[in-house]
């Protein structure tokens, strides 16, 4: 698995360079040219791959089945969206120098205090990590200290994201209500719709994915990673021999939430909108499906699962729009029944059982019984 991780990271690093080159410098009439519409679509897939990788840390290695990771993703996206909205300024429909258009429409007189600082990129970047991380830390602190596990923890995480969904739908929350945040103009002074900007955003997303993959490879191979696996497989025994299980789970859950927030922040400028629909519990369940399809506890598997399922979703929603939900449900059932370890996990198990991988036992002399 370690070798596979390094190969996957190298491929992702290569894509970070190759896709922008094929989009920006290869002539449009060439067979190797990547069209403009495909670059943000591929970038979106990579954001989902980061999100699946984040869940794999919590679920695949620490046994925390979260059905609320969509909330951390959306919070990171809203933090980036707030920064992008502050960059619009007088170019909005109502030309207000400070208030976003939806606030002017709703007769807001001044900017809410929690929007302060989001006109600066560095502040927004910090909030992208702090807000999801802090929510996960506080939630995990109470849940893990109370020894809430299994399906009960999953239900609570799903209730958390549903509560945030209802809150962000309200116009008086100051986040755009049902419409969310959109009509972005610039990011760091560059036109967000420009071909070169989209290519750079794709490259940055790919670099983050590769970096996170290598970082988690280091984490899971460390002593802490071994303890996380022990917590996943035998939590009571791990606690009995002296480890603070709640601290281990809190670390994995918080780091996973921060990664999900960064994925959301990278997602918003490439898609061009963030709305409360990202908090939908169905989205969080889809993340679990991506991870299960690819193979949880493998790092590379969730990336493959996210890319495969979402590319299939793009095809099926266009070709068979009424059938996609049925296809997704059938996929999850089939994976559960026939590939319980996912694509990568099943392939790894098959490779380990191949005859050439089994070493013949060394020949030893058999001592004759004494007469």
C-alpha positions in Angstrom: 0.0 0.0 0.0 2.9 2.4 0.8 4.3 2.0 -2.7 0.8 2.5 -4.2 0.4 5.7 -2.3 3.7 7.1 -3.6 2.7 6.2 -7.2 -0.7 7.9 -6.8 0.9 11.0 -5.4 3.4 11.1 -8.3 0.5 10.8 -10.8 -1.4 13.6 -9.1 1.6 15.8 -9.1 2.0 15.1 -12.8 -1.7 16.0 -13.4 -1.1 19.3 -11.6 1.3 20.2 -14.3 -0.1 18.3 -17.3 -3.7 19.5 -17.3 -2.9 23.3 -17.3 -0.3 22.8 -20.0 -2.8 20.9 -22.2 -5.4 23.5 -21.6 -3.4 26.7 -22.0 -0.7 25.9 -24.5 -2.0 23.1 -26.7 -3.9 24.4 -29.7 -7.7 23.8 -29.5 -7.7 21.8 -32.7 -5.3 19.3 -31.2 -6.5 15.9 -30.0 -4.5 16.5 -26.8 -6.2 19.8 -25.9 -8.3 19.9 -22.7 -11.3 22.2 -23.2 -12.0 25.0 -20.8 -15.2 23.5 -19.4 -13.4 20.3 -18.4 -10.7 22.0 -16.2 -13.1 23.2 -13.4 -15.0 19.9 -13.7 -11.8 17.9 -13.0 -10.9 20.3 -10.2 -14.3 19.7 -8.6 -13.6 15.9 -8.8 -10.3 16.5 -7.0 -12.0 18.5 -4.3 -14.3 15.5 -3.7 -11.3 13.2 -3.7 -9.8 15.3 -0.8 -13.1 15.1 1.0 -13.2 11.3 0.6 -9.6 11.1 1.8 -10.5 13.1 4.8 -13.3 10.7 5.7 -11.0 7.8 5.2 -8.8 9.1 8.0 -11.7 9.2 10.5 -13.6 6.1 9.3 -11.0 3.9 7.6 -8.3 4.2 10.2 -10.1 5.2 13.4 -13.5 3.7 13.0 -15.5 6.9 13.2 -18.3 6.7 10.7 -19.3 10.3 10.2 -22.4 11.1 8.3 -21.8 14.8 8.7 -18.6 15.5 6.8 -20.6 17.5 4.3 -21.0 20.1 7.0 -17.3 20.7 7.4 -16.9 20.8 3.6 -19.7 23.4 3.4 -18.3 25.5 6.2 -15.0 25.8 4.5 -16.8 26.7 1.3 -18.8 29.4 3.0 -15.6 30.9 4.5 -14.1 31.1 1.0 -17.4 32.4 -0.4 -17.5 35.2 2.1 -14.0 36.3 1.0 -15.0 36.2 -2.7 -18.2 38.2 -2.0 -16.2 40.9 -0.2 -14.1 41.2 -3.4 -17.1 42.2 -5.5 -17.4 45.7 -4.1 -19.1 48.3 -6.3 -19.3 45.8 -9.2 -22.4 44.2 -7.7 -26.0 44.8 -8.9 -26.6 47.4 -6.3 -23.0 48.8 -6.4 -22.7 48.9 -2.6 -19.0 49.3 -1.7 -19.3 47.0 1.4 -22.6 45.1 1.6 -23.1 42.0 -0.7 -26.1 42.3 -3.0 -28.3 40.0 -1.0 -27.9 42.1 2.1 -28.8 45.3 0.2 -31.9 43.4 -1.2 -32.9 42.4 2.3 -32.4 46.0 3.6 -29.4 45.2 5.8 -27.9 48.5 7.0 -24.5 47.3 8.0 -22.2 44.4 7.6 -22.6 41.7 10.4 -19.6 41.4 12.8 -18.9 37.9 11.6 -18.2 39.2 8.1 -15.4 41.4 9.4 -11.9 40.4 8.2 -13.1 38.4 5.2 -11.9 41.1 2.8 -8.4 39.7 3.5 -7.4 36.4 2.0 -5.1 35.4 4.8 -7.9 35.8 7.3 -10.4 33.8 5.2 -7.7 31.1 4.7 -7.4 30.8 8.5 -11.1 30.6 9.0 -11.4 27.9 6.3 -9.4 25.7 8.8 -10.4 27.1 12.1 -14.2 27.0 11.7 -14.6 23.3 10.7 -11.8 22.3 13.0 -13.2 24.1 16.0 -16.7 22.6 15.4 -15.2 19.1 15.0 -13.1 19.6 18.1 -16.0 20.8 20.3 -18.4 18.1 19.0 -15.8 15.4 19.3 -14.7 16.5 22.8 -18.2 15.9 24.2 -19.1 12.9 22.0 -15.9 10.9 22.5 -15.6 11.7 26.3 -19.1 10.4 26.6 -18.1 7.2 24.7 -20.7 7.7 22.0 -19.8 5.2 19.3 -21.2 3.3 16.3 -24.5 4.1 14.8 -25.4 6.5 17.6 -22.4 8.7 16.7 -23.3 8.5 13.0 -26.9 9.6 13.7 -25.6 12.6 15.8 -23.3 13.7 13.1 -26.1 13.5 10.6 -28.3 15.6 12.9 -25.5 18.2 13.2 -25.3 18.7 9.4 -29.1 18.8 9.2 -29.3 21.5 11.9 -26.7 23.6 10.0 -28.7 23.1 6.8 -31.8 24.6 8.4 -29.9 27.4 10.0 -28.1 28.5 6.7 -31.5 28.4 4.9 -32.6 31.4 7.0 -32.2 34.8 5.4 -31.6 36.4 8.8 -28.4 34.3 9.3 -26.6 36.6 6.9 -25.3 33.9 4.5 -27.6 34.5 1.5 -30.4 32.2 2.6 -31.6 29.7 0.0 -29.6 31.3 -2.8 -26.3 31.2 -1.0 -23.2 33.1 -2.2 -22.5 33.5 -5.9 -21.6 35.9 -8.7 -17.9 35.9 -7.7 -15.6 38.2 -9.6 -12.0 37.9 -8.4 -9.7 35.8 -6.3 -6.4 37.5 -5.2 -7.0 40.1 -7.8 -7.4 37.7 -10.7 -10.5 37.2 -12.7 -12.1 34.0 -11.4 -13.6 33.2 -14.8 -10.3 33.6 -16.7 -8.9 30.4 -18.3 -5.5 30.8 -16.6 -7.1 31.3 -13.2 -9.1 28.1 -13.5 -6.0 26.2 -14.6 -4.1 27.5 -11.6 -7.0 26.6 -9.3 -6.9 23.1 -10.7 -3.2 22.8 -10.1 -3.5 24.1 -6.5 -6.2 21.5 -5.8 -4.1 18.7 -7.2 -1.1 19.8 -5.1 -3.2 19.9 -2.0 -4.6 16.4 -2.8 -1.1 15.0 -3.3 0.2 16.7 -0.2 -2.6 15.4 2.0 -2.1 11.9 0.6 1.6 12.0 1.6 0.8 13.5 4.9 -1.7 10.9 5.8 0.6 8.2 4.7 3.1 9.5 7.2 0.4 9.7 9.9 -1.0 6.1 9.4 2.5 4.6 9.3 3.6 6.3 12.5 3.0 5.0 16.1 -0.1 7.2 16.3 -1.5 5.6 13.2 -1.0 2.1 14.7 -2.9 3.3 17.8 -5.7 4.6 15.6 -6.0 1.2 13.9 -6.1 -0.4 17.3 -8.9 1.9 18.4 -10.8 1.0 15.2 -10.4 -2.8 15.7 -10.5 -3.1 19.5 -11.4 0.2 21.3 -12.0 -1.4 24.7 -8.7 -3.3 24.6 -6.8 -0.2 23.6 -8.3 1.8 26.4 -7.6 -1.1 28.9 -3.8 -1.0 28.1 -3.6 2.7 28.9 -4.2 4.7 25.8 -6.5 7.8 25.9 -8.8 6.6 23.2 -10.8 9.8 23.2 -7.7 11.9 22.4 -6.8 9.7 19.5 -10.3 9.8 18.0 -10.4 13.6 18.6 -7.2 14.1 16.7 -8.4 12.0 13.7 -11.8 13.6 13.7 -10.5 17.2 13.9 -7.8 16.8 11.3 -10.3 15.1 9.0 -12.7 18.1 9.4 -9.9 20.6 8.6 -9.1 18.7 5.4 -12.8 18.7 4.5 -12.9 22.5 5.1 -10.0 23.0 2.8 -11.6 20.9 0.1 -14.7 23.1 0.4 -12.6 26.2 0.0 -11.0 24.9 -3.1 -14.4 23.8 -4.5 -16.2 27.1 -4.3 -14.1 29.3 -6.7 -14.1 26.5 -9.3 -17.8 25.9 -9.1 -18.8 29.5 -8.6 -21.5 29.0 -5.9 -22.0 27.8 -2.4 -25.5 27.3 -0.9 -27.1 25.5 2.0 -27.7 22.5 -0.2 -24.1 21.5 0.5 -25.2 20.7 4.1 -27.7 18.1 2.8 -27.3 14.8 4.7 -27.5 13.0 1.3 -24.2 14.7 0.4 -22.5 13.3 3.5 -23.9 9.8 2.7 -22.4 10.1 -0.8 -19.0 10.7 0.7 -19.3 7.4 2.6 -20.2 5.7 -0.6 -17.2 7.1 -2.4 -14.9 5.9 0.4 -16.6 2.4 0.5 -16.4 2.0 -3.2 -12.7 2.8 -3.4 -11.9 0.9 -0.2 -11.7 2.4 3.2 -8.5 2.2 5.1 -6.4 2.3 2.0 -5.9 6.1 1.4 -5.7 5.7 -2.4 -9.0 3.8 -2.5 -11.3 6.8 -1.5 -9.6 9.0 -4.1 -10.4 6.4 -6.8 -13.9 6.0 -5.5 -14.6 9.7 -5.5 -13.3 10.1 -9.1 -15.1 7.0 -10.4 -18.5 7.7 -8.7 -18.6 11.4 -9.6 -17.5 10.9 -13.2 -20.2 8.3 -13.5 -22.6 10.7 -11.9 -21.8 13.3 -14.5 -22.5 10.8 -17.3 -25.6 9.2 -15.9 -27.3 12.4 -14.8 -27.0 13.6 -18.4 -27.8 10.3 -20.1 -30.3 8.9 -17.6 -31.3 11.7 -15.2 -34.2 9.8 -13.6 -32.1 6.7 -13.0 -29.0 8.1 -11.3 -30.2 7.7 -7.7 -31.1 4.1 -8.4 -27.7 3.5 -10.0 -26.0 5.0 -7.0 -28.0 2.9 -4.5 -27.4 -0.3 -6.5 -23.7 0.5 -6.6 -23.5 0.8 -2.9 -25.5 -2.4 -2.4 -23.3 -4.3 -4.8 -20.1 -3.0 -3.3 -21.3 -4.0 0.2 -22.2 -7.5 -1.0 -19.4 -8.4 -3.5 -16.6 -5.9 -2.7 -16.8 -5.4 1.0 -13.2 -4.1 1.1 -13.7 -1.8 -1.9 -11.9 -1.7 -5.2 -8.4 -1.1 -3.9 -8.8 -3.3 -0.8 -10.1 -6.2 -2.9 -7.2 -5.9 -5.4 -4.7 -5.8 -2.6 -6.2 -8.9 -1.1 -6.2 -10.7 -4.4 -2.6 -9.7 -5.1 -1.5 -11.0 -1.7 -3.1 -14.4 -2.5 -1.5 -14.9 -5.8 0.7 -18.0 -6.0 3.9 -16.2 -6.9 3.5 -14.0 -3.9 3.5 -17.0 -1.6 7.1 -18.0 -0.7 7.7 -21.7 -0.4 8.8 -22.7 3.1 12.5 -23.5 3.4 13.4 -27.1 3.3 14.5 -28.4 6.7 16.1 -31.7 7.6 13.8 -34.0 9.5 15.5 -35.7 12.4 15.1 -39.4 12.6 13.6 -40.7 15.8 16.1 -42.2 18.2 16.0 -45.9 18.6 
